[in-house]
Amino acid sequence: MHTPVTIIGAGLGGLTLARVLHVHGIPATVYEAESSPTARTQGGLLDIHDYNGQLALKAAGLMDEFHAIVLEGRQAVRVLDRDGTVLLDKADDGTGGRPEVPRGELRRILLGSLPAGTVRWGHKAGGTRALGEGRHEVTFTDGTTVETSLLVGADGAWSRVRPLLSTATPEYAGTSSVETYLFDADTRHPAAAKAVGGGMLIAPAPGRDIFAHRESGGTLHTYVALSRSQDWFAAIDFTDAAAATARIAREFDGWAPELTALITEGDTAPVLRPFYALPAGHRWDRVPGVTLLGDAAHLAAPNGEGANLAMLDGAELGAALAASPGDVEAALAEYEPAMFARSAEVVAFEGAEAHGTDFENDTPRALIKMITEQGR
Ligand SMILES: Cc1cc2nc3c(=O)[nH]c(=O)nc-3n(C[C@H](O)[C@H](O)[C@H](O)COP(=O)(O)OP(=O)(O)OC[C@H]3O[C@@H](n4cnc5c(N)ncnc54)[C@H](O)[C@@H]3O)c2cc1C
């Protein structure tokens, strides 16, 4: 007999776990803080890697659905110097191993693959406590509670389940991103659209990078990464979109106009996203009846791997539980050491560099590192 699984958080990690459990006939309930699947837009594109995220989707039996949402051509990468010189222009020949998909579509596929009622929306966990003998109680902010013999924290950076296992809390990682969108860019922002090309643009410099993705159609999504203190950002009034845009753009004075246009011509107000991280190599001693996955376990500053790792965690935990009917502890003892090692390796080697790629086939993250280290 399998123990029913209580999952907190319906992000990509929690949903992948629920799906893999369902494939193996193991009952699970996912409690999610958001009120509905459409309560929040789900962010931009995610590249799903053949060495982690795609393995999870295979275990979930969702590869056909995944291929149907891939945005063709988006694996193209252009790296530009700050004066607009093209340092690398790599087309998408379809062999890249990291197809780009809209995050919201990926979540929709996972949600659609679960039995009706699996996700309980509008259930924000407020606290958790141990009841003994591997059982735990979750209290939601509406005052209701659930008791469970297997609790999985898939509730992201600010996990309410994590304190059952660890005293670690995320700390500011020293970098924040400022995001904006340019719509109908080929017509309305042609220089910026040409600079970005068909996939991803990276314009790196020490402590300040411009990234942009071509999303569906002519939408460009700009992420400006600035290594500045939280006090520095606090001095900028992000409720005044024009002033905030001008202040961020000042950090790129002298850069090519097609690059700064990605900031100054934004069609949406700039949004500040500080990056937080748990200590590198975060781990805990085994506690009966509870574990974590994804950002709840190993939050890192964005390195292109977090969503992929969260999904693989979910798939591996699901497979371990399926392989040990009636023995939750055996499954968790198998899952956790492998998850600790996997996430620590990514942080240590900065994403895909850990997978021995070479320059021509390298990922954006590794390219940035190489170019910034050259002091460009
Ligand atoms: C700007 C940015 C860009 C990124 N780009 C990439 C990328 O290109 N590739 C990549 O692989 N990763 C990327 N990441 C990292 C990736 O987004 C995360 O690692 C990933 O979303 C983690 O998945 P998760 O399921 O663990 O957590 P989350 O996606 O955070 O999901 C957690 C879920 O739990 C819910 N929740 C939270 N608290 C509670 C609570 N108390 N009770 C109930 N529910 C709760 C949330 O509403 C959410 O639905 C990026 C991150 C950022 C910030």
The ligand as a MOL file (V3000), in Angstrom:
LIG
                    3D

  0  0  0     0  0            999 V3000
M  V30 BEGIN CTAB
M  V30 COUNTS 53 58 0 0 0
M  V30 BEGIN ATOM
M  V30 1 C 13.8690 35.9070 -13.1150 0
M  V30 2 C 13.9890 34.4150 -13.0340 0
M  V30 3 C 14.3060 33.6960 -14.1810 0
M  V30 4 C 14.4190 32.2940 -14.1200 0
M  V30 5 N 14.7280 31.6150 -15.2620 0
M  V30 6 C 14.8460 30.2760 -15.2140 0
M  V30 7 C 15.1610 29.5470 -16.4000 0
M  V30 8 O 15.3250 30.0920 -17.4720 0
M  V30 9 N 15.2780 28.1800 -16.2910 0
M  V30 10 C 15.0970 27.5300 -15.1180 0
M  V30 11 O 15.2080 26.2830 -15.0870 0
M  V30 12 N 14.7980 28.2020 -13.9760 0
M  V30 13 C 14.6690 29.5420 -14.0080 0
M  V30 14 N 14.3830 30.2350 -12.8570 0
M  V30 15 C 14.2380 29.4960 -11.5870 0
M  V30 16 C 12.8470 28.8690 -11.4900 0
M  V30 17 O 11.8600 29.8490 -11.6880 0
M  V30 18 C 12.6480 28.2010 -10.1270 0
M  V30 19 O 13.7900 27.5020 -9.7520 0
M  V30 20 C 11.4450 27.2620 -10.1840 0
M  V30 21 O 10.2630 27.9650 -10.4620 0
M  V30 22 C 11.3010 26.4710 -8.8940 0
M  V30 23 O 10.1520 25.6680 -8.9790 0
M  V30 24 P 9.4040 25.2070 -7.6570 0
M  V30 25 O 8.2590 24.3680 -8.1260 0
M  V30 26 O 10.3840 24.6360 -6.7130 0
M  V30 27 O 8.9000 26.5510 -6.9760 0
M  V30 28 P 7.9520 27.7120 -7.5000 0
M  V30 29 O 7.9480 27.7960 -8.9730 0
M  V30 30 O 8.3170 28.9190 -6.7200 0
M  V30 31 O 6.4940 27.2290 -7.0640 0
M  V30 32 C 6.0920 27.2540 -5.7080 0
M  V30 33 C 4.5750 27.2220 -5.6470 0
M  V30 34 O 4.2080 27.1840 -4.2670 0
M  V30 35 C 3.2210 28.1580 -4.0230 0
M  V30 36 N 3.3640 28.5640 -2.6230 0
M  V30 37 C 4.3170 29.3850 -2.1090 0
M  V30 38 N 4.1500 29.5170 -0.7880 0
M  V30 39 C 3.0740 28.7530 -0.4790 0
M  V30 40 C 2.4040 28.4790 0.7460 0
M  V30 41 N 2.8070 29.0240 1.9210 0
M  V30 42 N 1.3220 27.6410 0.7110 0
M  V30 43 C 0.8940 27.0750 -0.4500 0
M  V30 44 N 1.4900 27.3130 -1.6280 0
M  V30 45 C 2.5760 28.1330 -1.6430 0
M  V30 46 C 3.4960 29.2600 -5.0170 0
M  V30 47 O 2.3450 30.0680 -5.2550 0
M  V30 48 C 3.9260 28.4580 -6.2410 0
M  V30 49 O 2.8220 28.0790 -7.0480 0
M  V30 50 C 14.2370 31.6230 -12.8970 0
M  V30 51 C 13.9120 32.3430 -11.7430 0
M  V30 52 C 13.7940 33.7300 -11.8080 0
M  V30 53 C 13.4620 34.4930 -10.5480 0
M  V30 END ATOM
M  V30 BEGIN BOND
M  V30 1 1 1 2
M  V30 2 1 2 3
M  V30 3 2 2 52
M  V30 4 2 3 4
M  V30 5 1 4 5
M  V30 6 1 4 50
M  V30 7 2 5 6
M  V30 8 1 6 7
M  V30 9 1 6 13
M  V30 10 2 7 8
M  V30 11 1 7 9
M  V30 12 1 9 10
M  V30 13 2 10 11
M  V30 14 1 10 12
M  V30 15 2 12 13
M  V30 16 1 13 14
M  V30 17 1 14 15
M  V30 18 1 14 50
M  V30 19 1 15 16
M  V30 20 1 16 17
M  V30 21 1 16 18
M  V30 22 1 18 19
M  V30 23 1 18 20
M  V30 24 1 20 21
M  V30 25 1 20 22
M  V30 26 1 22 23
M  V30 27 1 23 24
M  V30 28 2 24 25
M  V30 29 1 24 26
M  V30 30 1 24 27
M  V30 31 1 27 28
M  V30 32 2 28 29
M  V30 33 1 28 30
M  V30 34 1 28 31
M  V30 35 1 31 32
M  V30 36 1 32 33
M  V30 37 1 33 34
M  V30 38 1 33 48
M  V30 39 1 34 35
M  V30 40 1 35 36
M  V30 41 1 35 46
M  V30 42 1 36 37
M  V30 43 1 36 45
M  V30 44 2 37 38
M  V30 45 1 38 39
M  V30 46 1 39 40
M  V30 47 2 39 45
M  V30 48 1 40 41
M  V30 49 2 40 42
M  V30 50 1 42 43
M  V30 51 2 43 44
M  V30 52 1 44 45
M  V30 53 1 46 47
M  V30 54 1 46 48
M  V30 55 1 48 49
M  V30 56 2 50 51
M  V30 57 1 51 52
M  V30 58 1 52 53
M  V30 END BOND
M  V30 END CTAB
M  END
